[in-house]
């Protein structure tokens, strides 16, 4: 791959405040609310509700829907 070539953009677009379901990883099948989106790293910071408490977690774009 050339250094100046553009990388493909993911089809999924997340925004702060969106509700997501985690599909992979330690928090699979939990739901949460997106707190922050980092498009450069293709990651989102999510507040996941576990046992009635909001727990922050960082997910890659492909780990949530």
Secondary structure per residue as TSV (DSSP state, phi and psi in degrees):
chain	resnum	aa	ss	phi	psi
A	1	X	-	360.0	136.9
A	2	X	-	-74.4	152.0
A	3	X	T	-67.4	-34.0
A	4	X	T	-90.3	-0.5
A	5	X	S	-73.1	149.0
A	6	X	-	-79.2	139.0
A	7	X	-	-86.2	148.4
A	8	X	-	-66.1	142.1
A	9	X	-	-90.2	144.3
A	10	X	-	-68.6	150.4
A	11	X	S	-72.4	-27.5
A	12	X	-	-84.7	131.0
A	13	X	-	-118.3	122.3
A	14	X	-	-105.8	150.7
A	15	X	-	-134.8	151.8
A	16	X	T	-58.6	135.9
A	17	X	T	97.2	-13.8
A	18	X	-	-69.7	147.8
A	19	X	E	-95.1	135.2
A	20	X	E	-131.5	156.3
A	21	X	E	-111.8	128.6
A	22	X	B	-77.2	130.1
A	23	X	-	-106.2	-17.4
A	24	X	S	-140.3	160.9
A	25	X	S	91.4	-167.7
A	26	X	T	-65.4	-26.6
A	27	X	T	-102.5	23.0
A	28	X	T	-55.2	138.1
A	29	X	T	74.6	4.2
A	30	X	-	-90.4	158.8
A	31	X	E	-114.3	156.9
A	32	X	E	-159.1	179.8
A	33	X	E	-119.4	133.1
A	34	X	E	-71.8	128.0
A	35	X	E	-99.2	-37.0
A	36	X	E	-151.7	144.2
A	37	X	E	-116.5	132.1
A	38	X	E	-119.5	89.4
A	39	X	T	-66.7	-25.0
A	40	X	T	-67.4	-37.5
A	41	X	T	-97.1	-3.9
A	42	X	T	58.8	44.0
A	43	X	E	-131.8	157.6
A	44	X	E	-130.1	146.4
A	45	X	E	-97.9	126.5
A	46	X	E	-123.6	140.5
A	47	X	E	-97.0	110.1
A	48	X	E	-100.0	132.2
A	49	X	E	-85.5	110.6
A	50	X	E	-126.0	123.0
A	51	X	T	53.3	36.7
A	52	X	T	80.2	5.4
A	53	X	E	-120.6	145.3
A	54	X	E	-80.9	121.7
A	55	X	E	-116.1	123.8
A	56	X	E	-74.4	145.3
A	57	X	E	-151.9	157.3
A	58	X	E	-116.1	128.5
A	59	X	E	-123.5	149.5
A	60	X	E	-79.1	159.4
A	61	X	G	-53.8	-38.1
A	62	X	G	-76.0	-6.4
A	63	X	G	-93.6	0.7
A	64	X	B	-138.3	156.6
A	65	X	-	-141.0	360.0
